[in-house]
Amino acid sequence: MSGQPAKSPWGFWGWESDQGVPGAAPAVPEVPGLPVVKDITVSPDKIVAVADVIEEQAKALERKVTEHVGALSIESPADDIVSQEAAEAWNAVISSGENSYRSRVMAYVHGLHDLAEQLRAAGRKYLAEDEDNAATVREAGGS
């Protein structure tokens, strides 16, 4: 014996009790409290700015994919059937197939374009509703 207490078999997970008793149940972490509810201020011009950033990044990604997709395709290194089939399978998975990585990235890019348009539409709708609400308050004798 080395004079040191025996290690828990779960010690490699870092599961030691607060008292250091080998094999004891791990200490339960404290549960975080609920977040405080706060008012959210929505600014239509900020929504449009976010949409512009998303659109800009989507276009940049689309340009990069289009620019480099050719480098992802390979030609068969030899004329044997295995090399030809392997190159064809690679290209289908990476760059030319319906479910290829390229197709998935382009679907993501189109989703970003759609998100940007949805944000712009939400900003326009919010602005129109805000103006309608202000007009209603004015008509009701408010300021």
C-alpha positions in Angstrom: 0.0 0.0 0.0 1.3 3.5 -0.8 -0.5 5.2 2.1 -2.9 7.0 -0.3 -6.6 6.4 -0.2 -7.9 4.1 -2.9 -9.3 5.8 -6.0 -12.9 5.5 -7.0 -13.3 3.4 -10.2 -15.2 6.4 -11.5 -12.4 8.8 -10.7 -11.3 9.1 -14.3 -14.7 10.8 -14.9 -14.0 13.2 -12.1 -16.8 11.8 -10.1 -15.7 12.0 -6.5 -18.0 13.0 -3.8 -17.4 16.2 -1.8 -16.0 14.1 1.1 -13.7 12.2 -1.2 -15.3 8.8 -0.3 -14.3 6.3 -2.9 -17.3 5.0 -4.8 -19.7 7.6 -3.4 -22.3 9.1 -5.7 -21.2 12.2 -7.5 -22.2 15.6 -6.2 -25.3 16.9 -7.9 -24.7 20.2 -9.7 -26.8 23.2 -8.7 -29.8 23.8 -11.0 -29.7 27.2 -12.6 -32.6 29.5 -12.0 -35.1 30.6 -14.6 -34.1 33.6 -16.7 -35.8 36.9 -15.8 -38.5 37.9 -18.3 -37.6 41.2 -19.9 -39.2 43.4 -22.5 -37.6 43.0 -25.9 -37.2 46.1 -28.0 -37.5 45.3 -31.7 -36.0 47.9 -34.1 -37.0 47.3 -37.7 -33.8 48.9 -39.0 -31.7 46.5 -36.9 -33.7 43.6 -38.4 -32.9 44.8 -41.9 -29.2 45.3 -40.9 -29.1 41.7 -39.7 -30.8 40.5 -42.9 -28.2 42.4 -44.9 -25.4 40.7 -43.0 -26.9 37.3 -43.5 -27.5 38.0 -47.2 -23.9 39.2 -47.7 -22.5 36.1 -46.0 -24.8 33.8 -48.0 -23.6 35.4 -51.3 -19.9 35.1 -50.2 -20.4 31.4 -49.3 -22.2 30.8 -52.6 -19.3 32.5 -54.5 -16.7 30.4 -52.7 -18.6 27.1 -53.4 -19.1 28.0 -57.0 -15.5 29.0 -57.4 -14.0 25.9 -55.8 -16.5 23.2 -56.6 -14.3 22.1 -59.6 -11.4 21.4 -57.2 -13.6 18.9 -55.3 -14.2 16.7 -58.3 -11.7 14.1 -59.2 -10.9 12.2 -62.4 -10.2 8.5 -62.4 -6.5 8.0 -61.8 -6.5 4.9 -64.0 -8.6 3.1 -66.6 -9.5 0.1 -64.4 -13.1 -0.3 -63.2 -12.2 0.2 -59.5 -10.6 3.6 -60.1 -13.5 4.7 -62.4 -16.1 3.6 -59.9 -14.3 5.1 -57.0 -13.9 8.5 -58.8 -17.6 8.4 -59.8 -18.7 7.6 -56.2 -16.4 10.4 -54.8 -17.9 12.9 -57.2 -21.4 11.8 -56.4 -20.9 12.2 -52.7 -18.8 15.4 -52.8 -19.7 17.5 -55.8 -22.2 16.3 -58.3 -24.8 14.0 -56.7 -28.3 15.1 -55.7 -27.4 14.7 -52.0 -23.8 15.7 -52.4 -22.0 17.9 -49.9 -22.1 20.7 -52.6 -25.9 20.3 -52.9 -26.3 20.4 -49.1 -24.2 23.6 -48.8 -26.1 25.2 -51.6 -29.4 24.3 -49.9 -28.0 25.9 -46.7 -27.1 29.0 -48.8 -30.6 29.2 -50.2 -32.0 28.8 -46.6 -29.8 31.8 -45.6 -31.3 33.8 -48.5 -34.8 32.8 -47.4 -34.0 33.8 -43.8 -32.8 37.2 -44.9 -36.0 37.8 -46.9 -38.1 36.6 -43.9 -36.3 39.0 -41.6 -36.9 41.9 -44.1 -40.6 41.0 -44.4 -40.8 40.8 -40.6 -39.2 44.3 -40.3 -41.7 45.7 -42.8 -44.6 44.1 -41.1 -43.4 45.3 -37.7 -43.0 48.8 -39.0 -46.4 48.8 -40.6 -48.1 47.5 -37.5 -46.2 50.0 -35.3 -47.4 52.9 -37.6 -51.0 51.5 -37.5 -50.8 51.3 -33.7 -49.5 54.9 -33.4 -52.3 56.1 -35.7 -54.9 54.3 -33.6 -53.5 56.0 -30.4 -53.6 59.4 -32.1 -57.2 58.9 -33.3 -58.2 57.9 -29.8 -57.0 61.2 -28.4 -53.4 60.2 -27.5 -50.4 62.3 -28.5 
